[in-house]
Amino acid sequence: MPMPAIASDRLVELHNDLTYYDTMIAKQMREYLRGNPVNRHKLAIDAELEEALRVFKPETPAEVECRRELLRYKRRVDDVVRELLRINDERVAAK
């Protein structure tokens, strides 16, 4: 995901937090696709990250756009989390 050439330290931290969140969800998706159970403790929507992104005050137009993209991407990851939880719950209920 692109970052402005001159970004605040806080925006870089938020980007790194989003990357970590995405990686954790991708690992759980991989486990699900392999037929293994998912860890519901790791498979949760990160509301704290959402709030941090929403309250971040961008200082430049590039940071505004970057923050917008980070929020958009985080919401896509959240959609994956919701769907994976739904599918996992159906799998457990069917057993």
N, C-alpha and C positions, 0 to 999 in steps of 0.2 A: 504494500500500500504506500503510495507516495507521501512524502513528508516535505513541507516547505524547506527550502535550503536554510533559512534562518527561522527556526522554530524555538519556542520557549521550552525550558527544561520540563515544565509541567505537561506540555503537549507531547513531548517525547515520552515521558512517563506513561501517559494515557495510551499512547500508541503501543508501548511495550506491554502494558496491562492487557490490552485488547489482543495482542499477539499471543500472550500466555493463555488467555481465555479460549481463544480459537484453537490453540494446540491441545488443550485439555479436552475440549469437546471432540476434536478430530480423533483423539486416542480412544475415546469412548465409542465413537462411531465405528472405528476399526474393529474394536472388540465385538460390537454388535454384529457387524458383517461377518465376522469369523464364527458367529454362533455362540459366543461367550456372553455371560451376563454382564450388564453394564453396572457401574458403580453409581447408584442414585445420589450418593453424597457429592460426587464430582460432577454429576449431570444436573446442573441447576443454573437458572438464569442469574446472571451477576447484576443484581439491581444496584449495587454500590458503584459499579463501573458506569452504568447508565446515568446515575445521578452525577457522578464526577464529570462525565462528558457534557451533560446538560448545563452544569454550573460553570464550566470553564469559560473564562472571558477572553476570547481571541483579541489580539491586538492589531493584526494585519488582515487584509483580504485573503491572503494565502492561508492563514490560520483559520479563518472562518470557513473556507472551503474544506480544509483538512478535517476540522472538527465535524463538519457536516458529513463527510465521507466516513469518518470513524463511526459516527452514530448510525449511519445507514448500514455499514458492514456489521456492526454489533447487533443490529436488529435482525439481520439475515442469520447470524449465528444463533440468536435467540429462537428464531423460527425452527432451526434444525433441532435445537434442544427440545422444544415443545413437541415436535413430531416424533423424535426419538423416544421421549417419555411416553407418548401416547402408544406408539408401536410396542414398546417394551411392556407397558401395562397390559396390553391386549395379549401379548405372548405369555405373560405370567398367568393371566386369567384363563387362558385356554388350556393350561396344564392342569 
